[in-house]
Amino acid sequence: MNTDYQYLVGKIQAALAAHPRTNKLDVKIMIAGGKVHLMGQTATEERRRAIAEVVAEAVPDMDVRNELTVIEIGSPCQPEDICD
């Protein structure tokens, strides 16, 4: 693996972990063809956008492809019965 590639991925991961808008460690980052691809899942569209913005600030000379998906976390369809 290329040292420059590892450095960039580490820089992006550190930015995502340290920034108060994201505090995100589980984003998969791939760099190909001068572009940063972000993959994984997040809870809201707002957080999805914030992650892409933080990455764009960390590496302003690279194109960021936000491929994160938003997963809907709702309440259960029915209450769970607990028996003693």
mmCIF file of the N, C-alpha and C atoms, coordinates in Angstrom:
data_MODEL
# 
_entry.id   MODEL 
# 
loop_
_atom_site.group_PDB 
_atom_site.id 
_atom_site.type_symbol 
_atom_site.label_atom_id 
_atom_site.label_alt_id 
_atom_site.label_comp_id 
_atom_site.label_asym_id 
_atom_site.label_entity_id 
_atom_site.label_seq_id 
_atom_site.pdbx_PDB_ins_code 
_atom_site.Cartn_x 
_atom_site.Cartn_y 
_atom_site.Cartn_z 
_atom_site.occupancy 
_atom_site.B_iso_or_equiv 
_atom_site.pdbx_formal_charge 
_atom_site.auth_seq_id 
_atom_site.auth_comp_id 
_atom_site.auth_asym_id 
_atom_site.auth_atom_id 
_atom_site.pdbx_PDB_model_num 
ATOM 1   N N  . MET A 1 1  ? 0.842   -1.178  0.000  1.00 0.00 ? 1  MET A N  1 
ATOM 2   C CA . MET A 1 1  ? 0.000   0.000   0.000  1.00 0.00 ? 1  MET A CA 1 
ATOM 3   C C  . MET A 1 1  ? 0.886   1.239   0.000  1.00 0.00 ? 1  MET A C  1 
ATOM 4   N N  . ASN A 1 2  ? 0.520   2.221   -0.749 1.00 0.00 ? 2  ASN A N  1 
ATOM 5   C CA . ASN A 1 2  ? 1.271   3.441   -0.923 1.00 0.00 ? 2  ASN A CA 1 
ATOM 6   C C  . ASN A 1 2  ? 1.268   4.278   0.364  1.00 0.00 ? 2  ASN A C  1 
ATOM 7   N N  . THR A 1 3  ? 2.421   4.799   0.745  1.00 0.00 ? 3  THR A N  1 
ATOM 8   C CA . THR A 1 3  ? 2.550   5.610   1.952  1.00 0.00 ? 3  THR A CA 1 
ATOM 9   C C  . THR A 1 3  ? 1.700   6.876   1.873  1.00 0.00 ? 3  THR A C  1 
ATOM 10  N N  . ASP A 1 4  ? 1.666   7.520   0.704  1.00 0.00 ? 4  ASP A N  1 
ATOM 11  C CA . ASP A 1 4  ? 0.850   8.722   0.529  1.00 0.00 ? 4  ASP A CA 1 
ATOM 12  C C  . ASP A 1 4  ? -0.628  8.403   0.750  1.00 0.00 ? 4  ASP A C  1 
ATOM 13  N N  . TYR A 1 5  ? -1.066  7.258   0.222  1.00 0.00 ? 5  TYR A N  1 
ATOM 14  C CA . TYR A 1 5  ? -2.452  6.817   0.390  1.00 0.00 ? 5  TYR A CA 1 
ATOM 15  C C  . TYR A 1 5  ? -2.754  6.635   1.874  1.00 0.00 ? 5  TYR A C  1 
ATOM 16  N N  . GLN A 1 6  ? -1.878  5.940   2.588  1.00 0.00 ? 6  GLN A N  1 
ATOM 17  C CA . GLN A 1 6  ? -2.069  5.700   4.014  1.00 0.00 ? 6  GLN A CA 1 
ATOM 18  C C  . GLN A 1 6  ? -2.099  7.010   4.795  1.00 0.00 ? 6  GLN A C  1 
ATOM 19  N N  . TYR A 1 7  ? -1.235  7.948   4.423  1.00 0.00 ? 7  TYR A N  1 
ATOM 20  C CA . TYR A 1 7  ? -1.192  9.245   5.085  1.00 0.00 ? 7  TYR A CA 1 
ATOM 21  C C  . TYR A 1 7  ? -2.514  9.982   4.899  1.00 0.00 ? 7  TYR A C  1 
ATOM 22  N N  . LEU A 1 8  ? -3.019  10.017  3.672  1.00 0.00 ? 8  LEU A N  1 
ATOM 23  C CA . LEU A 1 8  ? -4.276  10.714  3.395  1.00 0.00 ? 8  LEU A CA 1 
ATOM 24  C C  . LEU A 1 8  ? -5.450  10.088  4.137  1.00 0.00 ? 8  LEU A C  1 
ATOM 25  N N  . VAL A 1 9  ? -5.536  8.762   4.118  1.00 0.00 ? 9  VAL A N  1 
ATOM 26  C CA . VAL A 1 9  ? -6.613  8.076   4.832  1.00 0.00 ? 9  VAL A CA 1 
ATOM 27  C C  . VAL A 1 9  ? -6.520  8.386   6.326  1.00 0.00 ? 9  VAL A C  1 
ATOM 28  N N  . GLY A 1 10 ? -5.322  8.345   6.885  1.00 0.00 ? 10 GLY A N  1 
ATOM 29  C CA . GLY A 1 10 ? -5.130  8.663   8.297  1.00 0.00 ? 10 GLY A CA 1 
ATOM 30  C C  . GLY A 1 10 ? -5.508  10.101  8.623  1.00 0.00 ? 10 GLY A C  1 
ATOM 31  N N  . LYS A 1 11 ? -5.144  11.013  7.745  1.00 0.00 ? 11 LYS A N  1 
ATOM 32  C CA . LYS A 1 11 ? -5.479  12.425  7.937  1.00 0.00 ? 11 LYS A CA 1 
ATOM 33  C C  . LYS A 1 11 ? -6.993  12.624  7.942  1.00 0.00 ? 11 LYS A C  1 
ATOM 34  N N  . ILE A 1 12 ? -7.678  11.966  7.016  1.00 0.00 ? 12 ILE A N  1 
ATOM 35  C CA . ILE A 1 12 ? -9.136  12.084  6.939  1.00 0.00 ? 12 ILE A CA 1 
ATOM 36  C C  . ILE A 1 12 ? -9.802  11.453  8.163  1.00 0.00 ? 12 ILE A C  1 
ATOM 37  N N  . GLN A 1 13 ? -9.337  10.276  8.553  1.00 0.00 ? 13 GLN A N  1 
ATOM 38  C CA . GLN A 1 13 ? -9.899  9.613   9.735  1.00 0.00 ? 13 GLN A CA 1 
ATOM 39  C C  . GLN A 1 13 ? -9.710  10.466  10.983 1.00 0.00 ? 13 GLN A C  1 
ATOM 40  N N  . ALA A 1 14 ? -8.541  11.068  11.132 1.00 0.00 ? 14 ALA A N  1 
ATOM 41  C CA . ALA A 1 14 ? -8.274  11.925  12.293 1.00 0.00 ? 14 ALA A CA 1 
ATOM 42  C C  . ALA A 1 14 ? -9.197  13.145  12.290 1.00 0.00 ? 14 ALA A C  1 
ATOM 43  N N  . ALA A 1 15 ? -9.417  13.729  11.119 1.00 0.00 ? 15 ALA A N  1 
ATOM 44  C CA . ALA A 1 15 ? -10.306 14.893  11.021 1.00 0.00 ? 15 ALA A CA 1 
ATOM 45  C C  . ALA A 1 15 ? -11.734 14.517  11.406 1.00 0.00 ? 15 ALA A C  1 
ATOM 46  N N  . LEU A 1 16 ? -12.207 13.366  10.922 1.00 0.00 ? 16 LEU A N  1 
ATOM 47  C CA . LEU A 1 16 ? -13.561 12.922  11.253 1.00 0.00 ? 16 LEU A CA 1 
ATOM 48  C C  . LEU A 1 16 ? -13.715 12.613  12.740 1.00 0.00 ? 16 LEU A C  1 
ATOM 49  N N  . ALA A 1 17 ? -12.686 12.033  13.328 1.00 0.00 ? 17 ALA A N  1 
ATOM 50  C CA . ALA A 1 17 ? -12.750 11.672  14.744 1.00 0.00 ? 17 ALA A CA 1 
ATOM 51  C C  . ALA A 1 17 ? -12.686 12.909  15.644 1.00 0.00 ? 17 ALA A C  1 
ATOM 52  N N  . ALA A 1 18 ? -11.917 13.907  15.244 1.00 0.00 ? 18 ALA A N  1 
ATOM 53  C CA . ALA A 1 18 ? -11.686 15.068  16.099 1.00 0.00 ? 18 ALA A CA 1 
ATOM 54  C C  . ALA A 1 18 ? -12.738 16.159  15.962 1.00 0.00 ? 18 ALA A C  1 
ATOM 55  N N  . HIS A 1 19 ? -13.398 16.241  14.831 1.00 0.00 ? 19 HIS A N  1 
ATOM 56  C CA . HIS A 1 19 ? -14.326 17.350  14.605 1.00 0.00 ? 19 HIS A CA 1 
ATOM 57  C C  . HIS A 1 19 ? -15.610 17.149  15.407 1.00 0.00 ? 19 HIS A C  1 
ATOM 58  N N  . PRO A 1 20 ? -16.073 18.183  16.131 1.00 0.00 ? 20 PRO A N  1 
ATOM 59  C CA . PRO A 1 20 ? -17.270 18.035  16.968 1.00 0.00 ? 20 PRO A CA 1 
ATOM 60  C C  . PRO A 1 20 ? -18.557 17.755  16.183 1.00 0.00 ? 20 PRO A C  1 
ATOM 61  N N  . ARG A 1 21 ? -18.587 18.105  14.890 1.00 0.00 ? 21 ARG A N  1 
ATOM 62  C CA . ARG A 1 21 ? -19.800 17.821  14.106 1.00 0.00 ? 21 ARG A CA 1 
ATOM 63  C C  . ARG A 1 21 ? -19.890 16.369  13.685 1.00 0.00 ? 21 ARG A C  1 
ATOM 64  N N  . THR A 1 22 ? -18.772 15.647  13.735 1.00 0.00 ? 22 THR A N  1 
ATOM 65  C CA . THR A 1 22 ? -18.790 14.273  13.225 1.00 0.00 ? 22 THR A CA 1 
ATOM 66  C C  . THR A 1 22 ? -18.455 13.237  14.280 1.00 0.00 ? 22 THR A C  1 
ATOM 67  N N  . ASN A 1 23 ? -17.326 13.373  14.951 1.00 0.00 ? 23 ASN A N  1 
ATOM 68  C CA . ASN A 1 23 ? -16.861 12.360  15.911 1.00 0.00 ? 23 ASN A CA 1 
ATOM 69  C C  . ASN A 1 23 ? -17.096 10.957  15.363 1.00 0.00 ? 23 ASN A C  1 
ATOM 70  N N  . LYS A 1 24 ? -16.732 10.730  14.129 1.00 0.00 ? 24 LYS A N  1 
ATOM 71  C CA . LYS A 1 24 ? -17.055 9.485   13.422 1.00 0.00 ? 24 LYS A CA 1 
ATOM 72  C C  . LYS A 1 24 ? -15.790 8.704   13.136 1.00 0.00 ? 24 LYS A C  1 
ATOM 73  N N  . LEU A 1 25 ? -15.776 7.452   13.515 1.00 0.00 ? 25 LEU A N  1 
ATOM 74  C CA . LEU A 1 25 ? -14.609 6.612   13.281 1.00 0.00 ? 25 LEU A CA 1 
ATOM 75  C C  . LEU A 1 25 ? -14.864 5.467   12.307 1.00 0.00 ? 25 LEU A C  1 
ATOM 76  N N  . ASP A 1 26 ? -16.099 5.196   11.986 1.00 0.00 ? 26 ASP A N  1 
ATOM 77  C CA . ASP A 1 26 ? -16.395 3.995   11.199 1.00 0.00 ? 26 ASP A CA 1 
ATOM 78  C C  . ASP A 1 26 ? -16.766 4.272   9.741  1.00 0.00 ? 26 ASP A C  1 
ATOM 79  N N  . VAL A 1 27 ? -16.254 5.340   9.174  1.00 0.00 ? 27 VAL A N  1 
ATOM 80  C CA . VAL A 1 27 ? -16.463 5.625   7.757  1.00 0.00 ? 27 VAL A CA 1 
ATOM 81  C C  . VAL A 1 27 ? -15.359 4.925   6.979  1.00 0.00 ? 27 VAL A C  1 
ATOM 82  N N  . LYS A 1 28 ? -15.742 4.157   5.968  1.00 0.00 ? 28 LYS A N  1 
ATOM 83  C CA . LYS A 1 28 ? -14.748 3.520   5.105  1.00 0.00 ? 28 LYS A CA 1 
ATOM 84  C C  . LYS A 1 28 ? -14.296 4.561   4.081  1.00 0.00 ? 28 LYS A C  1 
ATOM 85  N N  . ILE A 1 29 ? -12.988 4.720   3.969  1.00 0.00 ? 29 ILE A N  1 
ATOM 86  C CA . ILE A 1 29 ? -12.419 5.735   3.078  1.00 0.00 ? 29 ILE A CA 1 
ATOM 87  C C  . ILE A 1 29 ? -11.578 5.044   2.019  1.00 0.00 ? 29 ILE A C  1 
ATOM 88  N N  . MET A 1 30 ? -11.880 5.358   0.774  1.00 0.00 ? 30 MET A N  1 
ATOM 89  C CA . MET A 1 30 ? -11.097 4.810   -0.331 1.00 0.00 ? 30 MET A CA 1 
ATOM 90  C C  . MET A 1 30 ? -10.680 5.987   -1.215 1.00 0.00 ? 30 MET A C  1 
ATOM 91  N N  . ILE A 1 31 ? -9.430  5.977   -1.633 1.00 0.00 ? 31 ILE A N  1 
ATOM 92  C CA . ILE A 1 31 ? -8.932  7.026   -2.512 1.00 0.00 ? 31 ILE A CA 1 
ATOM 93  C C  . ILE A 1 31 ? -8.575  6.388   -3.844 1.00 0.00 ? 31 ILE A C  1 
ATOM 94  N N  . ALA A 1 32 ? -9.208  6.895   -4.890 1.00 0.00 ? 32 ALA A N  1 
ATOM 95  C CA . ALA A 1 32 ? -8.960  6.356   -6.233 1.00 0.00 ? 32 ALA A CA 1 
ATOM 96  C C  . ALA A 1 32 ? -9.119  7.473   -7.254 1.00 0.00 ? 32 ALA A C  1 
ATOM 97  N N  . GLY A 1 33 ? -8.183  7.557   -8.158 1.00 0.00 ? 33 GLY A N  1 
ATOM 98  C CA . GLY A 1 33 ? -8.267  8.539   -9.239 1.00 0.00 ? 33 GLY A CA 1 
ATOM 99  C C  . GLY A 1 33 ? -8.343  9.972   -8.749 1.00 0.00 ? 33 GLY A C  1 
ATOM 100 N N  . GLY A 1 34 ? -7.670  10.283  -7.639 1.00 0.00 ? 34 GLY A N  1 
ATOM 101 C CA . GLY A 1 34 ? -7.695  11.643  -7.116 1.00 0.00 ? 34 GLY A CA 1 
ATOM 102 C C  . GLY A 1 34 ? -8.976  12.017  -6.407 1.00 0.00 ? 34 GLY A C  1 
ATOM 103 N N  . LYS A 1 35 ? -9.823  11.017  -6.124 1.00 0.00 ? 35 LYS A N  1 
ATOM 104 C CA . LYS A 1 35 ? -11.092 11.262  -5.452 1.00 0.00 ? 35 LYS A CA 1 
ATOM 105 C C  . LYS A 1 35 ? -11.138 10.494  -4.144 1.00 0.00 ? 35 LYS A C  1 
ATOM 106 N N  . VAL A 1 36 ? -11.810 11.082  -3.159 1.00 0.00 ? 36 VAL A N  1 
ATOM 107 C CA . VAL A 1 36 ? -12.030 10.424  -1.879 1.00 0.00 ? 36 VAL A CA 1 
ATOM 108 C C  . VAL A 1 36 ? -13.450 9.878   -1.893 1.00 0.00 ? 36 VAL A C  1 
ATOM 109 N N  . HIS A 1 37 ? -13.580 8.576   -1.708 1.00 0.00 ? 37 HIS A N  1 
ATOM 110 C CA . HIS A 1 37 ? -14.894 7.932   -1.656 1.00 0.00 ? 37 HIS A CA 1 
ATOM 111 C C  . HIS A 1 37 ? -15.203 7.599   -0.203 1.00 0.00 ? 37 HIS A C  1 
ATOM 112 N N  . LEU A 1 38 ? -16.338 8.073   0.277  1.00 0.00 ? 38 LEU A N  1 
ATOM 113 C CA . LEU A 1 38 ? -16.779 7.804   1.643  1.00 0.00 ? 38 LEU A CA 1 
ATOM 114 C C  . LEU A 1 38 ? -17.889 6.777   1.593  1.00 0.00 ? 38 LEU A C  1 
ATOM 115 N N  . MET A 1 39 ? -17.721 5.679   2.325  1.00 0.00 ? 39 MET A N  1 
ATOM 116 C CA . MET A 1 39 ? -18.696 4.602   2.302  1.00 0.00 ? 39 MET A CA 1 
ATOM 117 C C  . MET A 1 39 ? -19.049 4.195   3.725  1.00 0.00 ? 39 MET A C  1 
ATOM 118 N N  . GLY A 1 40 ? -20.261 3.751   3.905  1.00 0.00 ? 40 GLY A N  1 
ATOM 119 C CA . GLY A 1 40 ? -20.723 3.307   5.203  1.00 0.00 ? 40 GLY A CA 1 
ATOM 120 C C  . GLY A 1 40 ? -22.125 3.810   5.465  1.00 0.00 ? 40 GLY A C  1 
ATOM 121 N N  . GLN A 1 41 ? -22.483 3.842   6.739  1.00 0.00 ? 41 GLN A N  1 
ATOM 122 C CA . GLN A 1 41 ? -23.824 4.257   7.129  1.00 0.00 ? 41 GLN A CA 1 
ATOM 123 C C  . GLN A 1 41 ? -23.746 5.314   8.215  1.00 0.00 ? 41 GLN A C  1 
ATOM 124 N N  . THR A 1 42 ? -24.767 6.152   8.244  1.00 0.00 ? 42 THR A N  1 
ATOM 125 C CA . THR A 1 42 ? -24.899 7.170   9.280  1.00 0.00 ? 42 THR A CA 1 
ATOM 126 C C  . THR A 1 42 ? -26.368 7.361   9.591  1.00 0.00 ? 42 THR A C  1 
ATOM 127 N N  . ALA A 1 43 ? -26.659 8.008   10.708 1.00 0.00 ? 43 ALA A N  1 
ATOM 128 C CA . ALA A 1 43 ? -28.031 8.058   11.205 1.00 0.00 ? 43 ALA A CA 1 
ATOM 129 C C  . ALA A 1 43 ? -28.918 9.126   10.567 1.00 0.00 ? 43 ALA A C  1 
ATOM 130 N N  . THR A 1 44 ? -28.337 10.246  10.110 1.00 0.00 ? 44 THR A N  1 
ATOM 131 C CA . THR A 1 44 ? -29.166 11.327  9.564  1.00 0.00 ? 44 THR A CA 1 
ATOM 132 C C  . THR A 1 44 ? -28.529 11.930  8.316  1.00 0.00 ? 44 THR A C  1 
ATOM 133 N N  . GLU A 1 45 ? -29.349 12.593  7.529  1.00 0.00 ? 45 GLU A N  1 
ATOM 134 C CA . GLU A 1 45 ? -28.864 13.286  6.340  1.00 0.00 ? 45 GLU A CA 1 
ATOM 135 C C  . GLU A 1 45 ? -27.948 14.446  6.738  1.00 0.00 ? 45 GLU A C  1 
ATOM 136 N N  . GLU A 1 46 ? -28.274 15.114  7.823  1.00 0.00 ? 46 GLU A N  1 
ATOM 137 C CA . GLU A 1 46 ? -27.439 16.219  8.310  1.00 0.00 ? 46 GLU A CA 1 
ATOM 138 C C  . GLU A 1 46 ? -26.033 15.736  8.652  1.00 0.00 ? 46 GLU A C  1 
ATOM 139 N N  . ARG A 1 47 ? -25.953 14.604  9.315  1.00 0.00 ? 47 ARG A N  1 
ATOM 140 C CA . ARG A 1 47 ? -24.646 14.032  9.680  1.00 0.00 ? 47 ARG A CA 1 
ATOM 141 C C  . ARG A 1 47 ? -23.898 13.579  8.421  1.00 0.00 ? 47 ARG A C  1 
ATOM 142 N N  . ARG A 1 48 ? -24.612 13.047  7.456  1.00 0.00 ? 48 ARG A N  1 
ATOM 143 C CA . ARG A 1 48 ? -24.017 12.620  6.176  1.00 0.00 ? 48 ARG A CA 1 
ATOM 144 C C  . ARG A 1 48 ? -23.337 13.806  5.504  1.00 0.00 ? 48 ARG A C  1 
ATOM 145 N N  . ARG A 1 49 ? -24.055 14.944  5.458  1.00 0.00 ? 49 ARG A N  1 
ATOM 146 C CA . ARG A 1 49 ? -23.488 16.153  4.856  1.00 0.00 ? 49 ARG A CA 1 
ATOM 147 C C  . ARG A 1 49 ? -22.301 16.675  5.657  1.00 0.00 ? 49 ARG A C  1 
ATOM 148 N N  . ALA A 1 50 ? -22.413 16.644  6.984  1.00 0.00 ? 50 ALA A N  1 
ATOM 149 C CA . ALA A 1 50 ? -21.326 17.142  7.837  1.00 0.00 ? 50 ALA A CA 1 
ATOM 150 C C  . ALA A 1 50 ? -20.054 16.332  7.630  1.00 0.00 ? 50 ALA A C  1 
ATOM 151 N N  . ILE A 1 51 ? -20.198 15.027  7.489  1.00 0.00 ? 51 ILE A N  1 
ATOM 152 C CA . ILE A 1 51 ? -19.023 14.168  7.257  1.00 0.00 ? 51 ILE A CA 1 
ATOM 153 C C  . ILE A 1 51 ? -18.322 14.573  5.960  1.00 0.00 ? 51 ILE A C  1 
ATOM 154 N N  . ALA A 1 52 ? -19.097 14.772  4.896  1.00 0.00 ? 52 ALA A N  1 
ATOM 155 C CA . ALA A 1 52 ? -18.507 15.169  3.611  1.00 0.00 ? 52 ALA A CA 1 
ATOM 156 C C  . ALA A 1 52 ? -17.850 16.545  3.709  1.00 0.00 ? 52 ALA A C  1 
ATOM 157 N N  . GLU A 1 53 ? -18.456 17.460  4.456  1.00 0.00 ? 53 GLU A N  1 
ATOM 158 C CA . GLU A 1 53 ? -17.886 18.798  4.608  1.00 0.00 ? 53 GLU A CA 1 
ATOM 159 C C  . GLU A 1 53 ? -16.563 18.761  5.373  1.00 0.00 ? 53 GLU A C  1 
ATOM 160 N N  . VAL A 1 54 ? -16.507 17.965  6.432  1.00 0.00 ? 54 VAL A N  1 
ATOM 161 C CA . VAL A 1 54 ? -15.276 17.862  7.218  1.00 0.00 ? 54 VAL A CA 1 
ATOM 162 C C  . VAL A 1 54 ? -14.161 17.255  6.364  1.00 0.00 ? 54 VAL A C  1 
ATOM 163 N N  . VAL A 1 55 ? -14.489 16.251  5.568  1.00 0.00 ? 55 VAL A N  1 
ATOM 164 C CA . VAL A 1 55 ? -13.484 15.642  4.690  1.00 0.00 ? 55 VAL A CA 1 
ATOM 165 C C  . VAL A 1 55 ? -13.012 16.657  3.649  1.00 0.00 ? 55 VAL A C  1 
ATOM 166 N N  . ALA A 1 56 ? -13.932 17.408  3.064  1.00 0.00 ? 56 ALA A N  1 
ATOM 167 C CA . ALA A 1 56 ? -13.558 18.414  2.066  1.00 0.00 ? 56 ALA A CA 1 
ATOM 168 C C  . ALA A 1 56 ? -12.649 19.482  2.671  1.00 0.00 ? 56 ALA A C  1 
ATOM 169 N N  . GLU A 1 57 ? -12.878 19.829  3.941  1.00 0.00 ? 57 GLU A N  1 
ATOM 170 C CA . GLU A 1 57 ? -12.003 20.788  4.627  1.00 0.00 ? 57 GLU A CA 1 
ATOM 171 C C  . GLU A 1 57 ? -10.620 20.189  4.900  1.00 0.00 ? 57 GLU A C  1 
ATOM 172 N N  . ALA A 1 58 ? -10.576 18.891  5.187  1.00 0.00 ? 58 ALA A N  1 
ATOM 173 C CA . ALA A 1 58 ? -9.303  18.227  5.501  1.00 0.00 ? 58 ALA A CA 1 
ATOM 174 C C  . ALA A 1 58 ? -8.427  18.058  4.268  1.00 0.00 ? 58 ALA A C  1 
ATOM 175 N N  . VAL A 1 59 ? -9.050  17.788  3.124  1.00 0.00 ? 59 VAL A N  1 
ATOM 176 C CA . VAL A 1 59 ? -8.307  17.612  1.869  1.00 0.00 ? 59 VAL A CA 1 
ATOM 177 C C  . VAL A 1 59 ? -8.969  18.454  0.776  1.00 0.00 ? 59 VAL A C  1 
ATOM 178 N N  . PRO A 1 60 ? -8.788  19.774  0.835  1.00 0.00 ? 60 PRO A N  1 
ATOM 179 C CA . PRO A 1 60 ? -9.505  20.674  -0.075 1.00 0.00 ? 60 PRO A CA 1 
ATOM 180 C C  . PRO A 1 60 ? -9.140  20.514  -1.550 1.00 0.00 ? 60 PRO A C  1 
ATOM 181 N N  . ASP A 1 61 ? -8.018  19.901  -1.847 1.00 0.00 ? 61 ASP A N  1 
ATOM 182 C CA . ASP A 1 61 ? -7.591  19.738  -3.238 1.00 0.00 ? 61 ASP A CA 1 
ATOM 183 C C  . ASP A 1 61 ? -8.127  18.460  -3.878 1.00 0.00 ? 61 ASP A C  1 
ATOM 184 N N  . MET A 1 62 ? -8.957  17.709  -3.142 1.00 0.00 ? 62 MET A N  1 
ATOM 185 C CA . MET A 1 62 ? -9.482  16.448  -3.680 1.00 0.00 ? 62 MET A CA 1 
ATOM 186 C C  . MET A 1 62 ? -11.003 16.502  -3.791 1.00 0.00 ? 62 MET A C  1 
ATOM 187 N N  . ASP A 1 63 ? -11.526 15.796  -4.761 1.00 0.00 ? 63 ASP A N  1 
ATOM 188 C CA . ASP A 1 63 ? -12.966 15.671  -4.959 1.00 0.00 ? 63 ASP A CA 1 
ATOM 189 C C  . ASP A 1 63 ? -13.496 14.630  -3.977 1.00 0.00 ? 63 ASP A C  1 
ATOM 190 N N  . VAL A 1 64 ? -14.567 14.948  -3.260 1.00 0.00 ? 64 VAL A N  1 
ATOM 191 C CA . VAL A 1 64 ? -15.144 14.030  -2.275 1.00 0.00 ? 64 VAL A CA 1 
ATOM 192 C C  . VAL A 1 64 ? -16.432 13.446  -2.822 1.00 0.00 ? 64 VAL A C  1 
ATOM 193 N N  . ARG A 1 65 ? -16.483 12.128  -2.892 1.00 0.00 ? 65 ARG A N  1 
ATOM 194 C CA . ARG A 1 65 ? -17.677 11.394  -3.327 1.00 0.00 ? 65 ARG A CA 1 
ATOM 195 C C  . ARG A 1 65 ? -18.348 10.814  -2.099 1.00 0.00 ? 65 ARG A C  1 
ATOM 196 N N  . ASN A 1 66 ? -19.489 11.364  -1.742 1.00 0.00 ? 66 ASN A N  1 
ATOM 197 C CA . ASN A 1 66 ? -20.196 10.939  -0.541 1.00 0.00 ? 66 ASN A CA 1 
ATOM 198 C C  . ASN A 1 66 ? -21.139 9.792   -0.892 1.00 0.00 ? 66 ASN A C  1 
ATOM 199 N N  . GLU A 1 67 ? -20.725 8.581   -0.582 1.00 0.00 ? 67 GLU A N  1 
ATOM 200 C CA . GLU A 1 67 ? -21.523 7.394   -0.871 1.00 0.00 ? 67 GLU A CA 1 
ATOM 201 C C  . GLU A 1 67 ? -22.104 6.801   0.412  1.00 0.00 ? 67 GLU A C  1 
ATOM 202 N N  . LEU A 1 68 ? -22.154 7.611   1.461  1.00 0.00 ? 68 LEU A N  1 
ATOM 203 C CA . LEU A 1 68 ? -22.729 7.160   2.725  1.00 0.00 ? 68 LEU A CA 1 
ATOM 204 C C  . LEU A 1 68 ? -24.240 7.005   2.587  1.00 0.00 ? 68 LEU A C  1 
ATOM 205 N N  . THR A 1 69 ? -24.785 6.026   3.258  1.00 0.00 ? 69 THR A N  1 
ATOM 206 C CA . THR A 1 69 ? -26.238 5.846   3.255  1.00 0.00 ? 69 THR A CA 1 
ATOM 207 C C  . THR A 1 69 ? -26.788 6.192   4.634  1.00 0.00 ? 69 THR A C  1 
ATOM 208 N N  . VAL A 1 70 ? -27.991 6.735   4.626  1.00 0.00 ? 70 VAL A N  1 
ATOM 209 C CA . VAL A 1 70 ? -28.662 7.088   5.872  1.00 0.00 ? 70 VAL A CA 1 
ATOM 210 C C  . VAL A 1 70 ? -29.558 5.919   6.254  1.00 0.00 ? 70 VAL A C  1 
ATOM 211 N N  . ILE A 1 71 ? -29.378 5.444   7.473  1.00 0.00 ? 71 ILE A N  1 
ATOM 212 C CA . ILE A 1 71 ? -30.237 4.360   7.949  1.00 0.00 ? 71 ILE A CA 1 
ATOM 213 C C  . ILE A 1 71 ? -31.265 4.946   8.900  1.00 0.00 ? 71 ILE A C  1 
ATOM 214 N N  . GLU A 1 72 ? -32.487 4.585   8.676  1.00 0.00 ? 72 GLU A N  1 
ATOM 215 C CA . GLU A 1 72 ? -33.580 5.062   9.515  1.00 0.00 ? 72 GLU A CA 1 
ATOM 216 C C  . GLU A 1 72 ? -33.664 4.192   10.759 1.00 0.00 ? 72 GLU A C  1 
ATOM 217 N N  . ILE A 1 73 ? -33.556 4.829   11.898 1.00 0.00 ? 73 ILE A N  1 
ATOM 218 C CA . ILE A 1 73 ? -33.697 4.114   13.155 1.00 0.00 ? 73 ILE A CA 1 
ATOM 219 C C  . ILE A 1 73 ? -34.964 4.641   13.809 1.00 0.00 ? 73 ILE A C  1 
ATOM 220 N N  . GLY A 1 74 ? -35.976 3.795   13.844 1.00 0.00 ? 74 GLY A N  1 
ATOM 221 C CA . GLY A 1 74 ? -37.249 4.215   14.414 1.00 0.00 ? 74 GLY A CA 1 
ATOM 222 C C  . GLY A 1 74 ? -37.590 3.394   15.636 1.00 0.00 ? 74 GLY A C  1 
ATOM 223 N N  . SER A 1 75 ? -38.751 3.671   16.140 1.00 0.00 ? 75 SER A N  1 
ATOM 224 C CA . SER A 1 75 ? -39.212 2.903   17.292 1.00 0.00 ? 75 SER A CA 1 
ATOM 225 C C  . SER A 1 75 ? -39.690 1.535   16.821 1.00 0.00 ? 75 SER A C  1 
ATOM 226 N N  . PRO A 1 76 ? -39.734 0.572   17.714 1.00 0.00 ? 76 PRO A N  1 
ATOM 227 C CA . PRO A 1 76 ? -40.187 -0.759  17.323 1.00 0.00 ? 76 PRO A CA 1 
ATOM 228 C C  . PRO A 1 76 ? -41.644 -0.731  16.867 1.00 0.00 ? 76 PRO A C  1 
ATOM 229 N N  . CYS A 1 77 ? -42.004 -1.659  16.012 1.00 0.00 ? 77 CYS A N  1 
ATOM 230 C CA . CYS A 1 77 ? -43.364 -1.732  15.488 1.00 0.00 ? 77 CYS A CA 1 
ATOM 231 C C  . CYS A 1 77 ? -44.366 -2.064  16.594 1.00 0.00 ? 77 CYS A C  1 
ATOM 232 N N  . GLN A 1 78 ? -43.942 -2.860  17.526 1.00 0.00 ? 78 GLN A N  1 
ATOM 233 C CA . GLN A 1 78 ? -44.817 -3.226  18.635 1.00 0.00 ? 78 GLN A CA 1 
ATOM 234 C C  . GLN A 1 78 ? -43.988 -3.360  19.903 1.00 0.00 ? 78 GLN A C  1 
ATOM 235 N N  . PRO A 1 79 ? -44.615 -3.153  21.053 1.00 0.00 ? 79 PRO A N  1 
ATOM 236 C CA . PRO A 1 79 ? -43.842 -3.283  22.297 1.00 0.00 ? 79 PRO A CA 1 
ATOM 237 C C  . PRO A 1 79 ? -43.413 -4.713  22.532 1.00 0.00 ? 79 PRO A C  1 
ATOM 238 N N  . GLU A 1 80 ? -42.277 -4.843  23.170 1.00 0.00 ? 80 GLU A N  1 
ATOM 239 C CA . GLU A 1 80 ? -41.752 -6.170  23.479 1.00 0.00 ? 80 GLU A CA 1 
ATOM 240 C C  . GLU A 1 80 ? -42.314 -6.606  24.830 1.00 0.00 ? 80 GLU A C  1 
ATOM 241 N N  . ASP A 1 81 ? -42.871 -7.803  24.902 1.00 0.00 ? 81 ASP A N  1 
ATOM 242 C CA . ASP A 1 81 ? -43.391 -8.354  26.153 1.00 0.00 ? 81 ASP A CA 1 
ATOM 243 C C  . ASP A 1 81 ? -42.271 -9.078  26.866 1.00 0.00 ? 81 ASP A C  1 
ATOM 244 N N  . ILE A 1 82 ? -42.056 -8.724  28.117 1.00 0.00 ? 82 ILE A N  1 
ATOM 245 C CA . ILE A 1 82 ? -41.042 -9.383  28.920 1.00 0.00 ? 82 ILE A CA 1 
ATOM 246 C C  . ILE A 1 82 ? -41.752 -10.171 30.013 1.00 0.00 ? 82 ILE A C  1 
ATOM 247 N N  . CYS A 1 83 ? -41.482 -11.452 30.048 1.00 0.00 ? 83 CYS A N  1 
ATOM 248 C CA . CYS A 1 83 ? -42.115 -12.329 31.025 1.00 0.00 ? 83 CYS A CA 1 
ATOM 249 C C  . CYS A 1 83 ? -41.083 -12.744 32.075 1.00 0.00 ? 83 CYS A C  1 
ATOM 250 N N  . ASP A 1 84 ? -41.524 -12.774 33.323 1.00 0.00 ? 84 ASP A N  1 
ATOM 251 C CA . ASP A 1 84 ? -40.636 -13.241 34.407 1.00 0.00 ? 84 ASP A CA 1 
ATOM 252 C C  . ASP A 1 84 ? -40.762 -14.728 34.591 1.00 0.00 ? 84 ASP A C  1 
# 
